[in-house]
Amino acid sequence: MKFSAQQIAALLGGKITGDANRQVWDVGAIESAKEGQLTFLCDAKYLPHLHHTGASVVLMTDSIEFTGETNATLIRVENARAAMGQLLALVAKAMNPAKQGIEQPCFISEGVSVPEDAYIGAFAYIGKNVQLGEGVQIYPHTYIGDNVRIGNNTILYSGVKVYYNCVVGNDCILHAGVVVGSDGFGFEPDANGVNQKLTQIGNVIIEDDVEIGANTTVDRAMMGSTIIHRNTKIDNLVQVAHNVEVGESTFLCAQVGIAGSTKVGSHCILAGQVGVAGHIEIADNCIFGAQTGIAGSVRKAGMYQGSPAIDAMNWRRSSVGFKQLPDIIKRLQELEKKG
């Protein structure tokens, strides 16, 4: 399908500079886009590409100043990246519309009510006393254990496993291979030094509008609940241990690991490979750079880096000093010889 710049601007509430009748039917990156493609510009460092981009239409954040020339039609919006996301969501719905019906073979326990607008893929397993919300999408090879509750319009992609007694809220997305409710890692050595398993009888509660990336695991609590609060977004290959609580609207990026009984605040960002010790608390509005090691509680909002985590600016200064250590040591050795 083709859309004009005028149609796109009307949808987004944007202002047009250039030919309002210019049409697009594809998308592309600003540095490589071609005629007929739509792209976006949300950072001034990409402005040089605007002079020679082949894109027909460019969504541009309104706060970015541009006085040069471009062959593209510009649509000024408050946030170009968010506007592009809004358009891509519409395209995705058109390309991959919600499915309905029950494919065979699959297993649905007796007494489980499947809403008319739900989708149950082939080889899915639905356990006893499961509650399914309106519009749920359960893709093939998904396992849902006994007494699980799945909210309205939630999507469980192929191979998701939700263990017994767990809760997944409304409008959630669980990508392929996600495991919710596997046993927490709890063992206690006996008098002979043999590790004995501590049975995990709690559950996992995932609130509304949470997205969890492929092959991520969220362990069930030993007692009580492991909780992922609303609007939190979790990347691929993340480990959330038993009795952890993650605040709302927090980002956990790829390969983050959070040990048991830790509480992570709301509106936090844990970048890739951040490791978090157990039984600690992290305040709201904290940002941790990649590979940060959080060994103790962080009680003040801010940016942190390093292992153990310290103020990010101090860590940068320390890194500069660390690079200079070989020269400093050499000079000290020379001074010692002279002494």
Secondary structure as UniProt FT lines:
FT   STRAND          3..4
FT   HELIX           5..12
FT   STRAND          15..17
FT   TURN            20..21
FT   STRAND          23..24
FT   STRAND          26..27
FT   TURN            30..32
FT   TURN            35..36
FT   STRAND          37..41
FT   HELIX           44..46
FT   HELIX           47..50
FT   TURN            51..52
FT   STRAND          57..61
FT   TURN            62..63
FT   STRAND          73..77
FT   HELIX           80..95
FT   STRAND          101..102
FT   STRAND          107..108
FT   TURN            110..111
FT   TURN            116..117
FT   STRAND          119..120
FT   TURN            122..123
FT   STRAND          125..126
FT   TURN            128..129
FT   STRAND          131..132
FT   TURN            134..135
FT   STRAND          137..138
FT   TURN            140..141
FT   STRAND          143..144
FT   TURN            146..147
FT   STRAND          149..150
FT   TURN            152..153
FT   STRAND          155..156
FT   TURN            158..159
FT   STRAND          161..162
FT   TURN            164..165
FT   STRAND          167..168
FT   TURN            170..171
FT   STRAND          173..174
FT   TURN            176..177
FT   STRAND          179..182
FT   STRAND          187..189
FT   TURN            191..192
FT   STRAND          195..197
FT   STRAND          203..206
FT   TURN            208..209
FT   STRAND          211..212
FT   TURN            214..215
FT   STRAND          217..219
FT   STRAND          225..228
FT   TURN            230..231
FT   STRAND          233..234
FT   STRAND          239..240
FT   TURN            242..243
FT   STRAND          245..246
FT   TURN            248..249
FT   STRAND          251..252
FT   TURN            254..255
FT   STRAND          257..258
FT   TURN            260..261
FT   STRAND          263..264
FT   TURN            266..267
FT   STRAND          269..270
FT   TURN            272..273
FT   STRAND          275..276
FT   STRAND          281..282
FT   STRAND          286..288
FT   TURN            290..291
FT   STRAND          293..294
FT   STRAND          302..305
FT   TURN            306..309
FT   STRAND          310..311
FT   HELIX           312..338
//
